[in-house]
């Protein structure tokens, strides 16, 4: 329980509120002052938070160290980077390729590959959590979840799911996602950034569950049917290559590989 509370303290820090005091933590988490100070002391010792003066704390330097370790050792990044470097060349000028991971009920961009030409900013910035119910990049991950966790996601986010047009009840929500799953890719137009089209395919683990997605973001002006069809096939092949490459790093069995291939 104490560990959970300490992790809860870390979860309080955000772009909107990057500094926290012990008194604020007491009010926010409903813990005693002595507990709040103990959590901060333990997190400070690990370098996960640091004093910002005036009794306030910010995220600490260990976060940067962990990020560097992820960049150097994460199997998904190791496998995906060269694939994305090759596949971005198939997209029209001004396109961006995204590698995203599932992150609770949201999606987190972990890497971008930039195409040639001017690069309009995309909302899926590296490290920025995005809701799972809008945009191709997020919805393809949602479509490849197992029934029990998917139902839990629905129950936690029923209002948001209805507002996103993904189903008015559990049955229609599940049916809609099954259709996306059979297609193997998702296309969205202007849902996240005006004038941009997203095309996404799932990155799967050994159980056939999406742990991430690979996406193109291209200009709407060039996203005719032929372009979208061509890029969707390129994308699905790239996502399968990343999925299988990640399994090769681990201890996958032949049956695991068949689920993805």
N, C-alpha and C positions, 0 to 999 in steps of 0.2 A: 504493500500500500504506500509506504514512504517513497519507494522508487517511482511509483505511478504519479504521486504528487509532485516529485521533483521534475519529472518529465512534463507534467502539466504546467509547471513554471516556465519551462522552455517554450511551450506552445503559446504562451501569452505574448511573446515578442513578435512584432509585426511591423510592416512599413508604416502603418497608421499610428502605431504606438511602440516605438523602438526602445523606450526607456521605462523601467519599472522600479519602484521602491518597495521595500518590505511591507510597508503599510498598505500599499495598493494591492500587493499580492494577497495579503490577509483578507481584504475586502472582496477581491475577485474570486478567490478559491475557497473562502470560508475556513481557513486554517488559523491556528493560533500564531501570535507573533513569534514565539520561540521556534515553531516549525518553519515559518517563512524564512527566518534568519538562518536556520540550519540548512534548508534547501539551497539558499543562495551561497552559503559557505561551501557546501559540497560541490555545487556546480562551478564555483570560482576556483576551487582546488583543481578541478578537471580542466579548467580553461574554457568551459562552455559559456560562462558569463564573465563579465569584467566590470569593475567599478567605473562609473562615469562621473563620480563626484557628487556631493550633495545627497548621499544616501541612495543614489539611483544606479541601476545596472543596465548594461547593454550586452548583446551577444558577444562571446569571447573569441580569442584567436584560435582556439581548438576547432571552431567551425570551419575556418579557412584551411586548417591542416586536413580535416576530414574531407573537405571538398577536393583538395589536391589529390588525396588518396583515391577518391572516387574517379577522378579524371584519369588517373594512371592505371587503375586496376579493375574497374567495373567491366565485366565481360560484355554487357550490352554495348557500352561505348567503344570498347576495343574492336568488336566485330562490326559495328554499324558505321564508324567513321569512314573507312575506305569504301564501303558500299554506297554511302551517301555522296561521297566525293565523285564517284562514277555516275550515279543516277541523276544528280542535279544537272548534268550536261544534256539530258534528254528533255528538260523543261524549257519553256520559252524564256527569253530574257526577262529579268526582273523577278524571277521566281525564287522561292525559298523552300528548303526542305527541312522538316522538323522531326526530331526524335523525342517522343514523350513517354513518360512512365505513369502508370496508375499510382495515385497517392490518396488513399482513403476514398472519399466521395468526390475527389477532384483529380485533375491531370496536371502533371508538371513537365514542362519542356526541359530536356537535359542537354540537347545539342541542336545546333542549326548548321545547315550548309547553304551558303549564299550562291545564287546563280549569277550570271553576267548581267551587266546593265544596272540601272538605278534600283535601289533596294528600299521600297517603302517599308516602314516599320510594321511588324505584325504583332498582334496582341499576345501571341504565345511566345513571350520572352523567356529566355533561360532562367529557371528558378521561380517563375511566377505561377502560382496555382491557378488553374482555370476550372470552371464548373464542368461536370461530366455530361451535362444534358444539352449542350449547345455546340455545334460545329462538328465536322467530320472527324477531326483528330480525337475528340473525346468520345463521340458516340460509337465509334468502331470498337473502342476498348469496352464500353458498356455492353455491346452486343455479344461479346465473347466471354461473358462471365457465367459461372455455374449458377444453377437455379436458386439454391439456398442463399448465397451472398447477394444475388441479384434481387431476391425478394426483400432482403433486409435493406438494401439500398432504396428500393421502392417505398418501403414503409417509413424510412427516415426522411424521404424527400418527395412525398406524394404530391404536394402542392406545386413544387418546382417542375416536376415531371409533367403534370397536366398543363402548366403554363407554357412549357416548351413544346407542346403538341405531340408528346411521345406516348400518349394513351390516357384515357379517362378512368381506367381501372387497371388492376394487375393483369387481367387476361389480355386486354388490348395492348398494354405496354410490352408484355412478353411476346405477343404475336408479332408486333412491329419489329422488335429486336431480332426475332428468328428470321424474318425476311432479310434484314441487313446481314445477318450471319450467313445465310445461303448465298447472297451476292458476293461476299468476301471483301467488300470495300464499301465506303460511304462517300458521297459527294454532298457538299453543302455550299450554298451560294449566298454570300453576304451576311451570314449569321454572326460572324465574329467581327470582321473588318469589312466595311462597305467597299464594293468594287473588287473583292477578292473571292476566289473560289478555293475551297479546301477539298482535297482528295486523300483518303486515308485507308490504310490496310493494317491489320493487327499483327503484333509480334507476340507469339504464343510460347508458353512454357510447355513442359513435358506432359501436362494434363490437358492441353488444348485450351487453356485459359489465357486471355490476353493480359500480359503484364505491361504492355506498352503499345505504341503505334508509330508507324512511319507515314509521313504526310508530305504532299506537295501543297504549297499555297501559291496560286498563280492569279494573274489578272483576269477579271471577268471578260474583258474585251477579246481575249484569245482563247477562252474556254468553250469552244464549240464542241459538238458531240464527238467528232473525230479525235480532237486533242484529249478530251477527258477519257475516252475509251482507251486510247493508246497509253496515256500516263497511268491509268488504273492498272493495266496489265503489267507495266514496268514496276509499279509500286508493289503489287502483290508478290511478284518474283523477288524483289529486294527484301520485303518483310520476311518471306520464307527463308531466304538466305541468312538473314540475321538470326531468326529463330533457330535454325539448324546449327549455325555457327556457335551460338550460345550453348547449345546442348553439347557440342563437341568439346567445349571447354570443361564441361562437367562430366557426369557419369551416366549419360543417357543410354537407355537400352534401344535396340532396334524398334521395339514397339512404340517407344516414345517418339522416335523419328517419324514413324508412319503417321502418328496423330497430326503432325505438322505438315508433312509433305503431301 
